């Protein structure tokens, strides 16, 4: 890992760069796939599945027999773990329900806000080097709590044309209405335009590699919303001598093993602690099954020493991490003052893995600095807020003249007339 000591503020922008390709490197491929899926539908989907996933499928839709078989293949121990996580996620997201907000803004003018579910949502579940069935829990559970009618899931098949049993089991458990064996750019394009097999959706959720991230952003040009630009995973840990070096090293490696383009950062006020963590990373890395992937990510990562907590907080807010672990003596300072982070994990016994799986919070979070302006997925992500107003005769008389004056000042005579006619009719009574 790269060590930096008291980096100058002028160098922070360069120091905190993510190891990502520029959009220009990717968007040409994404545009090409989108164009072909839009014009050719399933034919293009099949062609790109053969190209990218190296498999030819007779049917990309998962049938009930496949789900039944998958259910038998998932161990009872894993099922119990999934159900525990499901319960905690349901509890946390159900608590996010809000009541109707209603107020009389002035006599005779009643305004209120109610929430309605997004009817059709698409969930993208990465396959690749790890079957992220946990992401189904994070997306399908709040979608169901919100009341979404159609929940479409796309995930890439393996080289045998199959989906990992845990993905199928979890999708069925969480009420997904349709599962498609399709991944990458073509999956996002399929849910954007709709094909004979893949339903068109109104909003797409889920993480993915940089190609998926750009594809989701392109989908917004075709009237499809997205949760956020969620790309390669990242973690920043702030720790001092009160932290456990082996714990911190394990947290950094847990994110590094996601992918070669993941990034992990340690910020500390102790040079000795940084050295201890570096030693622990070397020890733990050697025994990881995904050592090669984690090693590549570690090469992109940083160990940063700063002189005090204020300096540390400033550099953390500048970075805006997806995951932020706080393992310091004065944790309240960071918890109270952090401004840019997707999800925060506090204390020596709160690993980031807990949020990934079973604590109850959502693990679909903004990456690449988007924590500065995006929230992670939550119940409201699957809903729309609709406003209502009802104005009585007294109400239109109370605010009517103000509306007339404002409309006339903007040169919108028809707007003024819509009020004037009503006021005149009331004056004749």
LOKOLGU-912326 format. One record per residue (C-alpha): residue in one letter; residue number from 1; x, y, z. Coordinates in steps of 0.02 Angstrom, whole numbers, plus 50000, padded with zeros to 5 digits. Layout:
BEGIN
+------+------+-------+-------+-------+
| milo | volo |    px |    py |    pz |
+------+------+-------+-------+-------+
|    A |  NUM |     X |     Y |     Z |
...
+------+------+-------+-------+-------+
***
This chain:
BEGIN
+------+------+-------+-------+-------+
| milo | volo |    px |    py |    pz |
+------+------+-------+-------+-------+
|    X |    1 | 50000 | 50000 | 50000 |
|    X |    2 | 50052 | 50180 | 49972 |
|    X |    3 | 50101 | 50277 | 50128 |
|    X |    4 | 50080 | 50464 | 50141 |
|    X |    5 | 50129 | 50573 | 50288 |
|    X |    6 | 50046 | 50741 | 50318 |
|    X |    7 | 49998 | 50767 | 50136 |
|    X |    8 | 49980 | 50948 | 50085 |
|    X |    9 | 49800 | 51003 | 50055 |
|    X |   10 | 49845 | 51055 | 49880 |
|    X |   11 | 49886 | 50873 | 49842 |
|    X |   12 | 49726 | 50797 | 49913 |
|    X |   13 | 49632 | 50798 | 49748 |
|    X |   14 | 49766 | 50695 | 49664 |
|    X |   15 | 49797 | 50587 | 49818 |
|    X |   16 | 49613 | 50539 | 49834 |
|    X |   17 | 49582 | 50494 | 49652 |
|    X |   18 | 49487 | 50332 | 49624 |
|    X |   19 | 49567 | 50198 | 49515 |
|    X |   20 | 49430 | 50210 | 49384 |
|    X |   21 | 49429 | 50228 | 49197 |
|    X |   22 | 49359 | 50387 | 49126 |
|    X |   23 | 49185 | 50384 | 49051 |
|    X |   24 | 49263 | 50416 | 48881 |
|    X |   25 | 49351 | 50248 | 48892 |
|    X |   26 | 49187 | 50158 | 48920 |
|    X |   27 | 49042 | 50253 | 48845 |
|    X |   28 | 49075 | 50205 | 48663 |
|    X |   29 | 49048 | 50022 | 48706 |
|    X |   30 | 48895 | 50063 | 48811 |
|    X |   31 | 48816 | 50168 | 48673 |
|    X |   32 | 48843 | 50028 | 48548 |
|    X |   33 | 48759 | 49897 | 48657 |
|    X |   34 | 48613 | 50013 | 48698 |
|    X |   35 | 48586 | 50053 | 48514 |
|    X |   36 | 48580 | 49869 | 48465 |
|    X |   37 | 48467 | 49817 | 48608 |
|    X |   38 | 48348 | 49959 | 48568 |
|    X |   39 | 48334 | 49907 | 48385 |
|    X |   40 | 48353 | 49717 | 48398 |
|    X |   41 | 48287 | 49673 | 48571 |
|    X |   42 | 48319 | 49494 | 48628 |
|    X |   43 | 48426 | 49456 | 48476 |
|    X |   44 | 48554 | 49584 | 48535 |
|    X |   45 | 48536 | 49525 | 48715 |
|    X |   46 | 48580 | 49348 | 48661 |
|    X |   47 | 48725 | 49406 | 48555 |
|    X |   48 | 48805 | 49505 | 48695 |
|    X |   49 | 48775 | 49366 | 48821 |
|    X |   50 | 48875 | 49252 | 48707 |
|    X |   51 | 49010 | 49383 | 48688 |
|    X |   52 | 49030 | 49438 | 48868 |
|    X |   53 | 48971 | 49287 | 48968 |
|    X |   54 | 49032 | 49153 | 48846 |
|    X |   55 | 48869 | 49057 | 48850 |
|    X |   56 | 48722 | 49027 | 48732 |
|    X |   57 | 48552 | 49017 | 48815 |
|    X |   58 | 48390 | 48944 | 48747 |
|    X |   59 | 48289 | 49050 | 48867 |
|    X |   60 | 48347 | 49192 | 48979 |
|    X |   61 | 48195 | 49182 | 49093 |
|    X |   62 | 48214 | 49079 | 49253 |
|    X |   63 | 48072 | 48954 | 49275 |
|    X |   64 | 47997 | 48886 | 49436 |
|    X |   65 | 48084 | 48717 | 49418 |
|    X |   66 | 48253 | 48805 | 49426 |
|    X |   67 | 48201 | 48896 | 49584 |
|    X |   68 | 48141 | 48735 | 49665 |
|    X |   69 | 48306 | 48649 | 49626 |
|    X |   70 | 48405 | 48798 | 49691 |
|    X |   71 | 48307 | 48795 | 49853 |
|    X |   72 | 48361 | 48616 | 49882 |
|    X |   73 | 48543 | 48659 | 49849 |
|    X |   74 | 48553 | 48798 | 49978 |
|    X |   75 | 48603 | 48730 | 50149 |
|    X |   76 | 48487 | 48751 | 50297 |
|    X |   77 | 48624 | 48848 | 50387 |
|    X |   78 | 48635 | 48975 | 50246 |
|    X |   79 | 48446 | 48986 | 50235 |
|    X |   80 | 48440 | 49027 | 50421 |
|    X |   81 | 48573 | 49161 | 50399 |
|    X |   82 | 48479 | 49236 | 50252 |
|    X |   83 | 48318 | 49237 | 50351 |
|    X |   84 | 48402 | 49323 | 50499 |
|    X |   85 | 48469 | 49457 | 50383 |
|    X |   86 | 48300 | 49472 | 50298 |
|    X |   87 | 48215 | 49502 | 50465 |
|    X |   88 | 48336 | 49639 | 50517 |
|    X |   89 | 48326 | 49725 | 50348 |
|    X |   90 | 48135 | 49719 | 50353 |
|    X |   91 | 48133 | 49793 | 50528 |
|    X |   92 | 48248 | 49937 | 50484 |
|    X |   93 | 48165 | 49980 | 50318 |
|    X |   94 | 47987 | 49961 | 50386 |
|    X |   95 | 48034 | 50090 | 50518 |
|    X |   96 | 48066 | 50214 | 50377 |
|    X |   97 | 47881 | 50225 | 50332 |
|    X |   98 | 47812 | 50400 | 50354 |
|    X |   99 | 47634 | 50461 | 50377 |
|    X |  100 | 47540 | 50579 | 50264 |
|    X |  101 | 47594 | 50759 | 50292 |
|    X |  102 | 47447 | 50880 | 50291 |
|    X |  103 | 47437 | 51066 | 50329 |
|    X |  104 | 47321 | 51214 | 50300 |
|    X |  105 | 47444 | 51343 | 50234 |
|    X |  106 | 47316 | 51483 | 50248 |
|    X |  107 | 47130 | 51483 | 50284 |
|    X |  108 | 47042 | 51381 | 50150 |
|    X |  109 | 47201 | 51311 | 50070 |
|    X |  110 | 47238 | 51131 | 50117 |
|    X |  111 | 47400 | 51050 | 50055 |
|    X |  112 | 47461 | 50875 | 50087 |
|    X |  113 | 47594 | 50750 | 50032 |
|    X |  114 | 47574 | 50564 | 50011 |
|    X |  115 | 47694 | 50431 | 49949 |
|    X |  116 | 47658 | 50305 | 49812 |
|    X |  117 | 47765 | 50157 | 49758 |
|    X |  118 | 47859 | 50154 | 49594 |
|    X |  119 | 47760 | 50023 | 49498 |
|    X |  120 | 47901 | 49941 | 49399 |
|    X |  121 | 48078 | 49925 | 49464 |
|    X |  122 | 48229 | 49833 | 49397 |
|    X |  123 | 48362 | 49757 | 49509 |
|    X |  124 | 48536 | 49725 | 49442 |
|    X |  125 | 48631 | 49592 | 49539 |
|    X |  126 | 48815 | 49569 | 49491 |
|    X |  127 | 48877 | 49392 | 49463 |
|    X |  128 | 49055 | 49402 | 49402 |
|    X |  129 | 49181 | 49341 | 49529 |
|    X |  130 | 49056 | 49337 | 49673 |
|    X |  131 | 48868 | 49299 | 49674 |
|    X |  132 | 48800 | 49448 | 49770 |
|    X |  133 | 48637 | 49372 | 49831 |
|    X |  134 | 48646 | 49489 | 49982 |
|    X |  135 | 48608 | 49635 | 49865 |
|    X |  136 | 48440 | 49554 | 49827 |
|    X |  137 | 48395 | 49570 | 50010 |
|    X |  138 | 48445 | 49753 | 50006 |
|    X |  139 | 48339 | 49793 | 49854 |
|    X |  140 | 48193 | 49673 | 49845 |
|    X |  141 | 48144 | 49692 | 50029 |
|    X |  142 | 48118 | 49881 | 50026 |
|    X |  143 | 48037 | 49864 | 49854 |
|    X |  144 | 47908 | 49748 | 49929 |
|    X |  145 | 47883 | 49854 | 50084 |
|    X |  146 | 47855 | 50005 | 49971 |
|    X |  147 | 47725 | 49908 | 49871 |
|    X |  148 | 47810 | 49898 | 49700 |
|    X |  149 | 47704 | 49787 | 49586 |
|    X |  150 | 47836 | 49724 | 49464 |
|    X |  151 | 48010 | 49681 | 49528 |
|    X |  152 | 48122 | 49624 | 49386 |
|    X |  153 | 48293 | 49550 | 49425 |
|    X |  154 | 48436 | 49534 | 49301 |
|    X |  155 | 48595 | 49441 | 49342 |
|    X |  156 | 48728 | 49362 | 49229 |
|    X |  157 | 48732 | 49173 | 49203 |
|    X |  158 | 48887 | 49069 | 49233 |
|    X |  159 | 48978 | 48976 | 49094 |
|    X |  160 | 48848 | 48836 | 49107 |
|    X |  161 | 48704 | 48957 | 49087 |
|    X |  162 | 48651 | 48941 | 49268 |
|    X |  163 | 48620 | 49064 | 49410 |
|    X |  164 | 48697 | 49033 | 49581 |
|    X |  165 | 48570 | 48940 | 49692 |
|    X |  166 | 48581 | 49070 | 49831 |
|    X |  167 | 48531 | 49207 | 49709 |
|    X |  168 | 48378 | 49111 | 49650 |
|    X |  169 | 48329 | 49061 | 49827 |
|    X |  170 | 48345 | 49238 | 49894 |
|    X |  171 | 48254 | 49316 | 49746 |
|    X |  172 | 48107 | 49198 | 49769 |
|    X |  173 | 48107 | 49225 | 49957 |
|    X |  174 | 48102 | 49414 | 49937 |
|    X |  175 | 47960 | 49420 | 49811 |
|    X |  176 | 48050 | 49456 | 49647 |
|    X |  177 | 47920 | 49438 | 49509 |
|    X |  178 | 48035 | 49397 | 49361 |
|    X |  179 | 48216 | 49337 | 49351 |
|    X |  180 | 48318 | 49355 | 49191 |
|    X |  181 | 48486 | 49274 | 49153 |
|    X |  182 | 48568 | 49427 | 49082 |
|    X |  183 | 48707 | 49537 | 49146 |
|    X |  184 | 48814 | 49689 | 49111 |
|    X |  185 | 48772 | 49829 | 48991 |
|    X |  186 | 48644 | 49724 | 48898 |
|    X |  187 | 48544 | 49695 | 49058 |
|    X |  188 | 48531 | 49881 | 49092 |
|    X |  189 | 48485 | 49914 | 48911 |
|    X |  190 | 48354 | 49776 | 48916 |
|    X |  191 | 48269 | 49850 | 49069 |
|    X |  192 | 48281 | 50024 | 48993 |
|    X |  193 | 48196 | 49986 | 48827 |
|    X |  194 | 48105 | 49824 | 48865 |
|    X |  195 | 48117 | 49673 | 48751 |
|    X |  196 | 48001 | 49528 | 48715 |
|    X |  197 | 48076 | 49440 | 48867 |
|    X |  198 | 48138 | 49579 | 48982 |
|    X |  199 | 48006 | 49700 | 49047 |
|    X |  200 | 48039 | 49886 | 49037 |
|    X |  201 | 48052 | 49967 | 49208 |
|    X |  202 | 48038 | 50143 | 49278 |
|    X |  203 | 48190 | 50139 | 49392 |
|    X |  204 | 48347 | 50032 | 49398 |
|    X |  205 | 48438 | 49986 | 49558 |
|    X |  206 | 48598 | 49895 | 49600 |
|    X |  207 | 48787 | 49904 | 49596 |
|    X |  208 | 48903 | 49845 | 49459 |
|    X |  209 | 49068 | 49873 | 49373 |
|    X |  210 | 49112 | 50034 | 49283 |
|    X |  211 | 49023 | 49977 | 49123 |
|    X |  212 | 48862 | 49947 | 49221 |
|    X |  213 | 48880 | 50116 | 49306 |
|    X |  214 | 48896 | 50208 | 49140 |
|    X |  215 | 48752 | 50104 | 49069 |
|    X |  216 | 48640 | 50158 | 49213 |
|    X |  217 | 48686 | 50339 | 49184 |
|    X |  218 | 48645 | 50320 | 48999 |
|    X |  219 | 48476 | 50243 | 49046 |
|    X |  220 | 48425 | 50409 | 49122 |
|    X |  221 | 48427 | 50485 | 48948 |
|    X |  222 | 48283 | 50368 | 48904 |
|    X |  223 | 48167 | 50418 | 49046 |
|    X |  224 | 48224 | 50282 | 49165 |
|    X |  225 | 48277 | 50335 | 49340 |
|    X |  226 | 48421 | 50254 | 49435 |
|    X |  227 | 48462 | 50238 | 49618 |
|    X |  228 | 48635 | 50316 | 49602 |
|    X |  229 | 48797 | 50294 | 49504 |
|    X |  230 | 48856 | 50146 | 49609 |
|    X |  231 | 49023 | 50084 | 49546 |
|    X |  232 | 49173 | 49992 | 49618 |
|    X |  233 | 49169 | 49969 | 49806 |
|    X |  234 | 49271 | 50075 | 49926 |
|    X |  235 | 49308 | 50091 | 50111 |
|    X |  236 | 49393 | 50221 | 50219 |
|    X |  237 | 49443 | 50183 | 50398 |
|    X |  238 | 49495 | 50313 | 50524 |
|    X |  239 | 49587 | 50234 | 50671 |
|    X |  240 | 49706 | 50277 | 50812 |
|    X |  241 | 49803 | 50176 | 50941 |
|    X |  242 | 49642 | 50124 | 51028 |
|    X |  243 | 49594 | 50019 | 50875 |
|    X |  244 | 49640 | 49839 | 50842 |
|    X |  245 | 49762 | 49828 | 50696 |
|    X |  246 | 49707 | 49654 | 50646 |
|    X |  247 | 49524 | 49707 | 50643 |
|    X |  248 | 49564 | 49859 | 50536 |
|    X |  249 | 49669 | 49756 | 50416 |
|    X |  250 | 49527 | 49630 | 50397 |
|    X |  251 | 49405 | 49771 | 50358 |
|    X |  252 | 49519 | 49844 | 50225 |
|    X |  253 | 49542 | 49673 | 50146 |
|    X |  254 | 49356 | 49636 | 50152 |
|    X |  255 | 49328 | 49779 | 50030 |
|    X |  256 | 49485 | 49748 | 49929 |
|    X |  257 | 49425 | 49573 | 49885 |
|    X |  258 | 49271 | 49642 | 49797 |
|    X |  259 | 49368 | 49683 | 49640 |
|    X |  260 | 49531 | 49743 | 49565 |
|    X |  261 | 49461 | 49918 | 49548 |
|    X |  262 | 49404 | 49930 | 49729 |
|    X |  263 | 49493 | 50055 | 49840 |
|    X |  264 | 49529 | 50054 | 50027 |
|    X |  265 | 49606 | 50193 | 50130 |
|    X |  266 | 49667 | 50204 | 50310 |
|    X |  267 | 49681 | 50376 | 50390 |
|    X |  268 | 49768 | 50380 | 50559 |
|    X |  269 | 49848 | 50498 | 50683 |
|    X |  270 | 49975 | 50362 | 50728 |
|    X |  271 | 50122 | 50312 | 50619 |
|    X |  272 | 50149 | 50159 | 50728 |
|    X |  273 | 49971 | 50101 | 50701 |
|    X |  274 | 49989 | 50121 | 50512 |
|    X |  275 | 50143 | 50010 | 50516 |
|    X |  276 | 50051 | 49880 | 50620 |
|    X |  277 | 49904 | 49877 | 50499 |
|    X |  278 | 50020 | 49858 | 50351 |
|    X |  279 | 50100 | 49705 | 50433 |
|    X |  280 | 49929 | 49630 | 50470 |
|    X |  281 | 49873 | 49656 | 50291 |
|    X |  282 | 50024 | 49559 | 50228 |
|    X |  283 | 49986 | 49414 | 50347 |
|    X |  284 | 49800 | 49404 | 50312 |
|    X |  285 | 49817 | 49430 | 50125 |
|    X |  286 | 49923 | 49274 | 50104 |
|    X |  287 | 49783 | 49157 | 50158 |
|    X |  288 | 49639 | 49237 | 50063 |
|    X |  289 | 49562 | 49133 | 49921 |
|    X |  290 | 49539 | 49296 | 49824 |
|    X |  291 | 49718 | 49351 | 49857 |
|    X |  292 | 49754 | 49400 | 49677 |
|    X |  293 | 49602 | 49514 | 49668 |
|    X |  294 | 49631 | 49590 | 49839 |
|    X |  295 | 49815 | 49620 | 49800 |
|    X |  296 | 49771 | 49719 | 49645 |
|    X |  297 | 49650 | 49828 | 49745 |
|    X |  298 | 49777 | 49852 | 49884 |
|    X |  299 | 49898 | 49921 | 49755 |
|    X |  300 | 49772 | 50062 | 49723 |
|    X |  301 | 49750 | 50099 | 49907 |
|    X |  302 | 49825 | 50220 | 50032 |
|    X |  303 | 49889 | 50230 | 50211 |
|    X |  304 | 49879 | 50413 | 50262 |
|    X |  305 | 49953 | 50489 | 50419 |
|    X |  306 | 49886 | 50657 | 50479 |
|    X |  307 | 49931 | 50757 | 50633 |
|    X |  308 | 49759 | 50771 | 50716 |
|    X |  309 | 49575 | 50724 | 50708 |
|    X |  310 | 49522 | 50888 | 50626 |
|    X |  311 | 49642 | 50860 | 50482 |
|    X |  312 | 49582 | 50681 | 50468 |
|    X |  313 | 49399 | 50734 | 50461 |
|    X |  314 | 49435 | 50863 | 50327 |
|    X |  315 | 49519 | 50736 | 50214 |
|    X |  316 | 49380 | 50609 | 50244 |
|    X |  317 | 49244 | 50735 | 50198 |
|    X |  318 | 49344 | 50780 | 50043 |
|    X |  319 | 49349 | 50596 | 49991 |
|    X |  320 | 49167 | 50557 | 50031 |
|    X |  321 | 49184 | 50369 | 50060 |
|    X |  322 | 49052 | 50240 | 50019 |
|    X |  323 | 49090 | 50149 | 50183 |
|    X |  324 | 49167 | 50241 | 50331 |
|    X |  325 | 49230 | 50148 | 50485 |
|    X |  326 | 49269 | 50247 | 50644 |
|    X |  327 | 49386 | 50162 | 50767 |
|    X |  328 | 49455 | 50302 | 50875 |
|    X |  329 | 49449 | 50355 | 51057 |
|    X |  330 | 49340 | 50508 | 51019 |
|    X |  331 | 49219 | 50428 | 50898 |
|    X |  332 | 49085 | 50560 | 50935 |
|    X |  333 | 49193 | 50692 | 50849 |
|    X |  334 | 49183 | 50598 | 50685 |
|    X |  335 | 49003 | 50539 | 50704 |
|    X |  336 | 48942 | 50715 | 50743 |
|    X |  337 | 49042 | 50802 | 50608 |
|    X |  338 | 49052 | 50684 | 50459 |
|    X |  339 | 48964 | 50765 | 50310 |
|    X |  340 | 49002 | 50650 | 50164 |
|    X |  341 | 48987 | 50462 | 50183 |
|    X |  342 | 48870 | 50326 | 50120 |
|    X |  343 | 48861 | 50224 | 50281 |
|    X |  344 | 48956 | 50241 | 50446 |
|    X |  345 | 49018 | 50098 | 50556 |
|    X |  346 | 49067 | 50143 | 50734 |
|    X |  347 | 49182 | 50051 | 50854 |
|    X |  348 | 49298 | 49902 | 50854 |
|    X |  349 | 49155 | 49776 | 50844 |
|    X |  350 | 49062 | 49852 | 50698 |
|    X |  351 | 49141 | 49780 | 50541 |
|    X |  352 | 49084 | 49844 | 50372 |
|    X |  353 | 49033 | 49664 | 50335 |
|    X |  354 | 48889 | 49684 | 50458 |
|    X |  355 | 48811 | 49817 | 50348 |
|    X |  356 | 48844 | 49712 | 50194 |
|    X |  357 | 48739 | 49571 | 50262 |
|    X |  358 | 48640 | 49571 | 50421 |
|    X |  359 | 48636 | 49726 | 50532 |
|    X |  360 | 48483 | 49793 | 50440 |
|    X |  361 | 48552 | 49946 | 50351 |
|    X |  362 | 48563 | 49949 | 50162 |
|    X |  363 | 48727 | 49911 | 50075 |
|    X |  364 | 48684 | 49990 | 49907 |
|    X |  365 | 48779 | 50151 | 49929 |
|    X |  366 | 48853 | 50297 | 49829 |
|    X |  367 | 49033 | 50273 | 49772 |
|    X |  368 | 49163 | 50376 | 49680 |
|    X |  369 | 49131 | 50529 | 49788 |
|    X |  370 | 48943 | 50532 | 49754 |
|    X |  371 | 48913 | 50522 | 49942 |
|    X |  372 | 48930 | 50711 | 49933 |
|    X |  373 | 48761 | 50723 | 49848 |
|    X |  374 | 48675 | 50552 | 49849 |
|    X |  375 | 48598 | 50447 | 49987 |
|    X |  376 | 48612 | 50259 | 49996 |
|    X |  377 | 48460 | 50155 | 49948 |
|    X |  378 | 48318 | 50167 | 50074 |
|    X |  379 | 48130 | 50143 | 50075 |
|    X |  380 | 48098 | 50311 | 49994 |
|    X |  381 | 48208 | 50258 | 49848 |
|    X |  382 | 48063 | 50147 | 49792 |
|    X |  383 | 47929 | 50279 | 49815 |
|    X |  384 | 47874 | 50445 | 49743 |
|    X |  385 | 47811 | 50591 | 49846 |
|    X |  386 | 47651 | 50663 | 49774 |
|    X |  387 | 47580 | 50830 | 49829 |
|    X |  388 | 47395 | 50874 | 49836 |
|    X |  389 | 47301 | 51035 | 49863 |
|    X |  390 | 47119 | 51078 | 49890 |
|    X |  391 | 47061 | 51258 | 49893 |
|    X |  392 | 46891 | 51316 | 49955 |
|    X |  393 | 46796 | 51470 | 49896 |
|    X |  394 | 46867 | 51565 | 50043 |
|    X |  395 | 47040 | 51500 | 50003 |
|    X |  396 | 47043 | 51560 | 49822 |
|    X |  397 | 46980 | 51730 | 49880 |
|    X |  398 | 47122 | 51737 | 50007 |
|    X |  399 | 47266 | 51697 | 49889 |
|    X |  400 | 47187 | 51740 | 49721 |
|    X |  401 | 47246 | 51919 | 49707 |
|    X |  402 | 47426 | 51868 | 49747 |
|    X |  403 | 47420 | 51738 | 49608 |
|    X |  404 | 47351 | 51865 | 49485 |
|    X |  405 | 47488 | 51990 | 49524 |
|    X |  406 | 47627 | 51862 | 49512 |
|    X |  407 | 47562 | 51788 | 49348 |
|    X |  408 | 47543 | 51960 | 49269 |
|    X |  409 | 47720 | 52007 | 49322 |
|    X |  410 | 47785 | 51852 | 49231 |
|    X |  411 | 47682 | 51893 | 49076 |
|    X |  412 | 47573 | 51737 | 49092 |
|    X |  413 | 47399 | 51805 | 49060 |
|    X |  414 | 47314 | 51635 | 49048 |
|    X |  415 | 47379 | 51593 | 49222 |
|    X |  416 | 47302 | 51754 | 49287 |
|    X |  417 | 47138 | 51721 | 49196 |
|    X |  418 | 47121 | 51550 | 49277 |
|    X |  419 | 47106 | 51639 | 49444 |
|    X |  420 | 47016 | 51796 | 49387 |
|    X |  421 | 46870 | 51697 | 49313 |
|    X |  422 | 46846 | 51605 | 49477 |
|    X |  423 | 46852 | 51764 | 49580 |
|    X |  424 | 46727 | 51848 | 49465 |
|    X |  425 | 46606 | 51702 | 49479 |
|    X |  426 | 46614 | 51712 | 49668 |
|    X |  427 | 46586 | 51900 | 49667 |
|    X |  428 | 46423 | 51872 | 49572 |
|    X |  429 | 46352 | 51761 | 49710 |
+------+------+-------+-------+-------+
***
